[in-house]
C-alpha cells in the first residue's frame, strides 16, 4: 500500500477517494509494528515519505486527509525515536527522508512540532545534522557540466556565487549568489515528468521548503537558461548584458545545428561554430528567446548521440575514442 500511495502522489491522484482509504489502512497497521524497525518496515517508511509530505494542504477539501497525514507523521517519528535505533544506523534514504520530514513539520506543521515528544524532536535534530549527501555522488555528469557553464556565464557578468552548496540538509543547491538569499536551481530532465515542463513532486517540494526558509529560489531548466532571467535576478550592468546576449546567440545557433536532423556530424566543424558565427540576423538581435546551453566538447556530442541511438555502451566512449 505504501508503494501505491507513493505512485498516486507522483501522478497527482491524492484526490481519489481510495487514496484516503489506503492511507487509513496503513495508519491502522502502526500498532502492529515491531519493537525494532526491520529492513522491510524501513523500506515501507521510505515509500511513505512522499505521500506524507509532498502534497500539503492544511484547509478546505483536503483537511481530512491532512489530519490523517499528520497523525501518521507523528506515529512514524515517535516510533523511530522510541525504538532506540540511532539515526546514523538508518540507511541513507531513510536519513534523507527524515531530514525532509523534519523541515516539513518544523516549517509547515508547527502545532505538530510542539506536540512531538522531546525525544522525537531531539531525534529529528540529530538526523538533520548528519551528512546525508551520499546520493549526490552519482549525479549525472551532464548536470555538473551545465552548472559549470552557467557559472562561467555568471562570472563573466560579475556575479559572485558558489556552486553546489549544502545549504540545508538534505538539499544541495546548484548556485548560491553571494551576500543574498538568492538561489538558482538548474533543473535537468530528471526534475520533470516524462520530458514535459511539469516538475516532479520532489522538485516542487524542494522549492516549497526552500521558499519557506526564506530563500528566493529561482529555477531554470538547463536547456533554457536565458540572459533576461539572469539580468532580473542580479541587476547586471548593460554593457555586460550585451556581451553575454551575443554569447548566448552563438550558443543558440550551435544548439540548433546540433539538433538538426542529419545522418552525419562533422564534429570538429560543430565545435568551431560558436567561435565563427556572428549575430548578424536582426531576428536574433531582437529576440528574447530562451537560449539553450549545449555540450562543450566533441566527446560530449558523441556521448549524446550514443546515448540516444544506443549504438555502443557508454563506457566505450572516451577521450581516446
Buried (B, 14 or more C-beta within 10 A) or exposed (E): BBEBBBEBBBEEBBEEEEBBEBBBEBBEEBEEBEEEBEEEBBBBBBBBBBBBBBBBEEEEEBEEBBEBBBBBBBBBBBBBBEBEBEBEEBEBBBBBBBBBBBBBBBBBBEEBBEEBEEEBBEBBEBBBEBEBBEEBEEBEEBBBBBBEBBBEBBEEBEBEBEBBBEBBBBBBBBBBBEEBEBBBBBBBEEBBBEEEEEBBBBBBBBBBBBEEBEBEBBBBBBBBBBBEBBBEBBEBEEEBBEBBBBBBBBBBBBBEBBEEEEEEBEBEEBBEBBEEBEBEEEEBEEEEBBBBBBBBEBBBBBBBBBEEEEEEEEEEBEEEE
